[in-house]
Amino acid sequence: MKESSTSPLSGLWKPTHLKALYYGSDSVSKHLLSTLPTKTSKAFIITGNSLATKTQLIKQVEQLLGPDHHAGTFSKIGEHAPIAQLDEATNKVKNDDQIDTIISIGGGSPIDSAKAISYRVHEQTGKFLYHITVPTTLSAAECTMGAGFTKEDGVKTSVGAPELTPEVIIYDSKFGLETPPYLWLSTGFRALDHALECMYHPTATEIMHLMALQAASSLFTYLPKYKHDPKNEDVITQLQLAAFISLGFMGLNVKGSLGLSHTLGYALGSPYSIPHGITSCLTLGHVVKLKAQDPAAASEIARMLPFIGKSRSGNDREDAIEVGNSILQLVQSLSLKTTLTERGVGEDQVSIIVKRATGGLEDGPLYDKVADLVRNLY
């Protein structure tokens, strides 16, 4: 049985071990304690410096856990999860054998760091940590079984296992209120990146396609509404749910990176200190227009058009190009447009970026197409 949906429709969707997803205002205070795996669980919090020092959110969670359940907090996780910080946090967890739960609060870096720590603890003890996550961006790192982090040389690497998918996700709009709007919007674009690249991934199921279509529809609808009114908690919750369905139904099916926009994101992100939400703003629209030249990809991308408020023409290639143009227009309307020049990346880096993004290619038709795309980002 194939693990992706082909024609005729048939396939297999394999869900993760996610046990619960809570959403809505004050859902952390309402549900966090009840989600701990046992009445005696000890939880270690992984977060970033901004949340710990510029908001009261981490203190609120620590107080909620109380001395019975709070084993410690590590708040030095930086962008792209540098390995030195990851090593330090891992050692703190390993030194307390009472810790059975890890709580990640923040964006992709704390969430991925928590997964990587659980992976390392398993290597030593044979047991994974129970993972509860409270996302404060729309990156959807909480939906996957992979954990990316940055090596000493600035290049991102990853570990993965089905057991690394968090057991509990809590989307609390009160936590979303504390996220800077620019970060919220740009990570929303990361979620859109997931949805679009799910459409043409070779092992994506039709279930994923259906969810990706709805995710894109919600993101196109609610990102502009959020830009107009960033304190609207209903809009925040709608976007959190859109981020989840952009990737949460990937399950255990997808093998490897989602697609070229993601591999370009990895090639541009940690090496040049560009947040992944911004890399998606840079690359996604252009990648979709490039994929429109592939008839199989174009037929899937074209399905997106009515979900983002446009009518299909019946020509898959033209419709897929229109999806790409609509993405670029959305970037512009959300004030997220940028260039590699503005991000401090010299044009002498093009060959290095393309080689990283294409798995080592140094020439050939694909190399040339991706190189042209990257040059267009300056």
For each residue, the residues with C-beta under 8 A, 3 or more apart:
1: 10 11 12
2: 5 6 10 11 12
3: 11 12 14 203 205 253
4: 11 201 202 203 204 205 253
5: 2 9 10 11 204 205 206 207 209
6: 2 9 10 11
7:
8:
9: 5 6 206
10: 1 2 5 6
11: 1 2 3 4 5 6 205 206 207
12: 1 2 3 205 253
13: 205 207 208 249 251 253
14: 3 251 252 253
15: 18 251 252
16: 143 145 162 165 251 252
17: 162 163 165 167
18: 15 21 165 166 167 168 169 248
19: 167 168
20: 35 167 168 169
21: 18 168 169 170 171 244 248
22: 27 30 31 35 168 169 170 171 172
23: 27 170 171 172 237 240 241
24: 27 171 172 173 237
25: 172 173 174 233 237
26: 29 30 172 174
27: 22 23 24 30 31 170 171 172
28: 31 32 60 61 64 134 170 172 174 175
29: 26 32 60 64
30: 22 26 27
31: 22 27 28 34 35 170
32: 28 29 35 36 61 64 65 103 132 134 170
33: 36 64 65 69
34: 31
35: 20 22 31 32 132 167 168 170
36: 32 33 39 41 43 69 101 130 132
37: 41 100 101 130 167
38: 41 100
39: 36
40: 68
41: 36 37 38 69 100 101 130
42: 69 70 71 96 98 99 100 101
43: 36 65 69 70 71 99 100 101 102 103 132
44: 71 72 73 74 92 93 96 99 101 102 103
45: 58 61 62 70 72 73 74 75 102 103 104 105
46: 74 77 89 102 103 104 105 106 110 113 114 117
47: 51 52 58 73 74 75 77 104 105 106 110
48: 51 52 75 76 77 78 106 107 109 110
49: 52 53 75 76 77 78
50: 53 54 55
51: 47 48 54 55 57 58 75 105 106 136 178
52: 47 48 49 55 58 73 75
53: 49 50 75
54: 50 51
55: 50 51 52 58 178
56: 59 60
57: 51 60 61 105 136 175 178
58: 45 47 51 52 55 61 62 73 75 105
59: 56 62 63
60: 28 29 56 57 63 64
61: 28 32 45 57 58 64 65 103 105 134
62: 45 58 59 65 70 73
63: 59 60 66
64: 28 29 32 33 60 61
65: 32 33 43 61 62 68 69 70
66: 63 69 70
67: 70
68: 40 65
69: 33 36 41 42 43 65 66
70: 42 43 45 62 65 66 67 73
71: 42 43 44 96 98 99
72: 44 45 92 96 99
73: 44 45 47 52 58 62 70
74: 44 45 46 47 77 88 89 92
75: 45 47 48 49 51 52 53 58
76: 48 49 85 88 89
77: 46 47 48 49 74 81 85 86 89 106 109 110 113
78: 48 49 81 82 85 109
79: 109 273 275
80: 109 148 149 150 156 269 270 273
81: 77 78 85 86 109 110 112 113 116 147 148 149 150
82: 78 85 86 149 150
83: 86 87 149 150 151 152
84: 87 88 152
85: 76 77 78 81 82 88 89 113
86: 77 81 82 83 89 90 113 116 117 149
87: 83 84 90 91
88: 74 76 84 85 91 92
89: 46 74 76 77 85 86 92 93 113 117
90: 86 87 93 94 116 117 120 121
91: 87 88 94 95
92: 44 72 74 88 89 95 96
93: 44 89 90 96 99 102 117 121 129
94: 90 91 120 121 124
95: 91 92
96: 42 44 71 72 92 93 99
97:
98: 42 71
99: 42 43 44 71 72 93 96 102 129
100: 37 38 41 42 43 129 130
101: 36 37 41 42 43 44 129 130 131 132
102: 43 44 45 46 93 99 114 117 118 129 130 131 132
103: 32 43 44 45 46 61 114 131 132 133 134
104: 45 46 47 110 111 113 114 115 131 132 133 134 142 166
105: 45 46 47 51 57 58 61 110 133 134 136 175
106: 46 47 48 51 77 109 110 111 134 135 136 137
107: 48 110 111 135 136 137 139 141 183 187
108: 111 112 137 139 141 148 187 190 276
109: 48 77 78 79 80 81 106 112 113
110: 46 47 48 77 81 104 105 106 107 113 114
111: 104 106 107 108 114 115 133 135 139 141 142 166
112: 81 108 109 115 116 141 146 147 148 149
113: 46 77 81 85 86 89 104 109 110 116 117 147 149
114: 46 102 103 104 110 111 117 118 129 131 133 166
115: 104 111 112 118 119 131 145 146 147 159 164 166
116: 81 86 90 112 113 119 120 147 149 159
117: 46 86 89 90 93 102 113 114 120 121 129
118: 102 114 115 121 122 128 129 131 163 164
119: 115 116 122 123 128 147 159 161 164
120: 90 94 116 117 123 124
121: 90 93 94 117 118 124 125 127 128 129
122: 118 119 125 126 127 128 161 163
123: 119 120
124: 94 120 121
125: 121 122
126: 122
127: 121 122
128: 118 119 121 122 131 161 163 164
129: 93 99 100 101 102 114 117 118 121
130: 36 37 41 100 101 102 167
131: 101 102 103 104 114 115 118 128 164 165 166 167 168
132: 32 35 36 43 101 102 103 104 166 167 168 170
133: 103 104 105 111 114 142 166 168 169 170
134: 28 32 61 103 104 105 106 170 172 175
135: 106 107 111 138 139 140 141 142 169 171 175 240 243
136: 51 57 105 106 107 175 176 178 179
137: 106 107 108 179 183 184 187 277
138: 135 184 187 188 190 191 239 240 242 243 277
139: 107 108 111 135 187 190 191 243 276 277
140: 135 143 144 190 191 194 243 244 246 247 248
141: 107 108 111 112 135 144
142: 104 111 133 135 166 169 244
143: 16 140 165 169 244 246 247 248 250
144: 140 141 165 247 250
145: 16 115 160 161 162 163 164 165 252
146: 112 115 158 159 160 164
147: 81 112 113 115 116 119 158 159 160 164
148: 80 81 108 112 156 157 158 266
149: 80 81 82 83 86 112 113 116 156 157 158
150: 80 81 82 83 154 155 156 157 270
151: 83 154 155 156 157
152: 83 84
153:
154: 150 151 270 271
155: 150 151 270 271 356
156: 80 148 149 150 151 266 269 270
157: 148 149 150 151
158: 146 147 148 149
159: 115 116 119 146 147 164
160: 145 146 147 164
161: 119 122 128 145 164
162: 16 17 145 165 252
163: 17 118 122 128 145
164: 115 118 119 128 131 145 146 147 159 160 161
165: 16 17 18 131 143 144 145 162
166: 18 104 111 114 115 131 132 133 142 169
167: 17 18 19 20 35 37 130 131 132
168: 18 19 20 21 22 35 131 132 133
169: 18 20 21 22 133 135 142 143 166 244
170: 21 22 23 27 28 31 32 35 132 133 134
171: 21 22 23 24 27 135 176 237 240 241 244
172: 22 23 24 25 26 27 28 134 175 176
173: 24 25 176 177 233 234 236 237 240
174: 25 26 28 177 178 233
175: 28 57 105 134 135 136 172 178 179
176: 136 171 172 173 179 184 233 236 237 239 240
177: 173 174 231 233 236
178: 51 55 57 136 174 175
179: 136 137 175 176 183 184
180: 183 184
181: 184 185 226 227 230
182: 185 186 336
183: 107 137 179 180 186 187 275 277
184: 137 138 176 179 180 181 187 188 226 230 236 239
185: 181 182 188 189 223 226 227 277 334 336
186: 182 183 189 190 275 277 278 280 281 336
187: 107 108 137 138 139 183 184 190 191 243 275 276 277
188: 138 184 185 191 192 219 223 226 239 242 243 277
189: 185 186 192 193 223 277 280 281 284 330 331 334 336
190: 108 138 139 140 186 187 193 194 276 277 280
191: 138 139 140 187 188 194 195 215 219 239 242 243 246 247
192: 188 189 195 196 215 216 219 220 246 280 284 327 330
193: 189 190 196 197 258 261 262 265 280 283 284
194: 140 190 191 197 198 212 215 246 247 258
195: 191 192 198 199 212 213 215 216 219 246 247
196: 192 193 199 212 216 261 284 288 301 304 323 327
197: 193 194 200 201 258 259 260 261 262 287
198: 194 195 201 204 208 209 211 212 246 247 250 254 258
199: 195 196 204 209 212 213 297 300 301 303 304
200: 197 204 259 291 294 296 297 300 301
201: 4 197 198 204 208 254 258 259
202: 4
203: 3 4 253 254 255
204: 4 5 198 199 200 201 208 209 212 250 253 254
205: 3 4 5 11 12 13 208 209 251 253
206: 5 9 11 209 210
207: 5 11 13 210 211 249
208: 13 198 201 204 205 211 212 249 250 251 253 254
209: 5 198 199 204 205 206 212 213 300 303
210: 206 207 213 214
211: 198 207 208 214 215 245 246 248 249
212: 194 195 196 198 199 204 208 209 215 216 245 246
213: 195 199 209 210 216 217 303 304 307
214: 210 211 217 218 242 245 307
215: 191 192 194 195 211 212 218 219 242 243 245 246
216: 192 195 196 212 213 219 220 246 304 307 308
217: 213 214 220 221 307 308
218: 214 215 221 222 238 239 241 242 245
219: 188 191 192 195 215 216 222 223 239 242 246
220: 192 216 217 223 224 307 308 309 326 330
221: 217 218 224 225 238
222: 218 219 225 226 235 238 239 242
223: 185 188 189 219 220 226 227 239 330 334
224: 220 221 227 228 330 333 334
225: 221 222 228 229 232 235
226: 181 184 185 188 222 223 229 230 232 235 236 239
227: 181 185 223 224 230 333 334 335
228: 224 225
229: 225 226 232 235
230: 181 184 226 227
231: 177
232: 225 226 229 235 236
233: 25 173 174 176 177 236 237
234: 173 237 238
235: 222 225 226 229 232 238 239
236: 173 176 177 184 226 232 233 239 240
237: 23 24 25 171 173 176 233 234 240 241
238: 218 221 222 234 235 241 242
239: 138 176 184 188 191 218 219 222 223 226 235 236 242 243
240: 23 135 138 171 173 176 236 237 243 244
241: 23 171 218 237 238 244 245
242: 138 188 191 214 215 218 219 222 238 239 245 246
243: 135 138 139 140 187 188 191 215 239 240 246 247
244: 21 140 142 143 169 171 240 241 247 248
245: 211 212 214 215 218 241 242 248 249
246: 140 143 191 192 194 195 198 211 212 215 216 219 242 243
247: 140 143 144 191 194 195 198 243 244 250
248: 18 21 140 143 211 244 245
249: 13 207 208 211 245
250: 143 144 198 204 208 247 253 254
251: 13 14 15 16 205 208 254
252: 14 15 16 145 162
253: 3 4 12 13 14 203 204 205 208 250
254: 198 201 203 204 208 250 251 258
255: 203
256:
257: 262 263 266
258: 193 194 197 198 201 254 261 262
259: 197 200 201 262 263 287 291
260: 197 263 264 283 287 290 291 357 370
261: 193 196 197 258 264 265 280 283 284 287 288
262: 193 197 257 258 259 265 266
263: 257 259 260 266 267 356 357 358 359
264: 260 261 267 268 279 283 287 353 357 370 373 374
265: 193 261 262 268 269 276 279 280 283
266: 148 156 257 262 263 269 270 356 357
267: 263 264 271 353 354 356 357
268: 264 265 271 272 274 279 282 283 340 345 353
269: 80 156 265 266 272 274 275 276 279
270: 80 150 154 155 156 266 273
271: 154 155 267 268 356
272: 268 269 343 344 345 349
273: 79 80 270
274: 268 269 278 279 282 343 345
275: 79 183 186 187 269 278 279
276: 108 139 187 190 265 269 279 280
277: 137 138 139 183 185 186 187 188 189 190 280 281
278: 186 274 275 281 282 336 338 343
279: 264 265 268 269 274 275 276 282 283
280: 186 189 190 192 193 261 265 276 277 283 284
281: 186 189 277 278 284 331 336 337 338
282: 268 274 278 279 286 338 339 340 377
283: 193 260 261 264 265 268 279 280 286 287 373 377
284: 189 192 193 196 261 280 281 287 288 327
285: 288 289 324 325 327 328 331
286: 282 283 289 290 324 328 373 376 377
287: 197 259 260 261 264 283 284 290 291 324 373
288: 196 261 284 285 291 292 301 320 323 324 327
289: 285 286 292 320 321 324 325
290: 260 286 287 293 369 370 373
291: 200 259 260 287 288 294 297 298 301 320
292: 288 289 297 298 301 316 317 320 321 323 324
293: 290 298 317
294: 200 291 297 298
295: 298 299 316 317
296: 200 299 300
297: 199 200 291 292 294 300 301 320
298: 291 292 293 294 295 301 302 316 317 319 320
299: 295 296 302 303 316
300: 199 200 209 296 297 303
301: 196 199 200 288 291 292 297 298 304 316 319 320 323 324
302: 298 299 305 312 316 319 320 323
303: 199 209 213 299 300 307
304: 196 199 213 216 301 307 308 323
305: 302 308 310 311 312 319 322 323 326
306: 309 310 311 312
307: 213 214 216 217 220 303 304
308: 216 217 220 304 305 323 326
309: 220 306
310: 305 306 322 323 326
311: 305 306
312: 302 305 306 319
313: 318 319 322
314: 319
315: 318 319
316: 292 295 298 299 301 302 319 320
317: 292 293 295 298 320 321
318: 313 315 321 322
319: 298 301 302 305 312 313 314 315 316 322 323
320: 288 289 291 292 297 298 301 302 316 317 323 324
321: 289 292 317 318 324 325
322: 305 310 313 318 319 325 326
323: 196 288 292 301 302 304 305 308 310 319 320 326 327
324: 285 286 287 288 289 292 301 320 321 327 328
325: 285 289 321 322 328 329
326: 220 305 308 310 322 323 329 330
327: 192 196 284 285 288 323 324 330 331
328: 285 286 324 325 331 332
329: 325 326 332 333
330: 189 192 220 223 224 326 327 333 334
331: 189 281 285 327 328 334 336 337
332: 328 329 335 336 337
333: 224 227 329 330
334: 185 189 223 224 227 330 331
335: 227 332
336: 182 185 186 189 278 281 331 332
337: 281 331 332
338: 278 281 282 342 343
339: 282 342 343 377 378
340: 268 282 343 345 347 374 377 378
341: 344 345 378
342: 338 339
343: 272 274 278 338 339 340
344: 272 341
345: 268 272 274 340 341 349 353 378
346: 349
347: 340 350 375 378
348:
349: 272 345 346 352 353
350: 347 353 354 371 374 375
351: 354 355 362 371
352: 349 355 356
353: 264 267 268 345 349 350 356 357 374
354: 267 350 351 357 358 361 367 370 371 374
355: 351 352 358 360 361 362
356: 155 263 266 267 271 352 353
357: 260 263 264 266 267 353 354 370 374
358: 263 354 355 361 366 367 370
359: 263
360: 355
361: 354 355 358 364 366 367 370
362: 351 355 367
363: 367 368
364: 361 367 368
365: 368 369
366: 358 361 369 370
367: 354 358 361 362 363 364 370 371
368: 363 364 365 371 372
369: 290 365 366 372 373
370: 260 264 290 354 357 358 361 366 367 373 374
371: 350 351 354 367 368 374 375
372: 368 369 375 376
373: 264 283 286 287 290 369 370 376 377
374: 264 340 350 353 354 357 370 371 377
375: 347 350 371 372 378
376: 286 372 373
377: 282 283 286 339 340 373 374
378: 339 340 341 345 347 375
